[in-house]
Amino acid sequence: MRLVGRSRSINESNVKAYLLTGSAGAGSLLLEFTTLSRLTGDPRFEDAAAEAFFAIWNRRSELGLIGNGIDLVSGVRTPRGL
């Protein structure tokens, strides 16, 4: 498997790093994309960001905590350093 990333290629040895993301990203996207939707009058940006935010929110732990990292394929909470 060989995919092209922005500045370097992705291969089997480093693909795991690209499939994990921090959970804070969805909150940031919600703020930025909501602003973009309001400025352009196009609700698609806000709708997509809200969907990402609630996908993470709905995966919080039994204690109501949001995980530090998210596996982008499975949606499972992960330690960010994996």
PyMOL commands that set and color helices and strands:
alter all, ss='L'
color gray80, all
select helices_A, chain A and resi 15-18+24-40+44-57
alter helices_A, ss='H'
color red, helices_A
select strands_A, chain A and resi 3-4+9-10+20-22+69-71+77-78
alter strands_A, ss='S'
color yellow, strands_A
deselect
rebuild
show_as cartoon
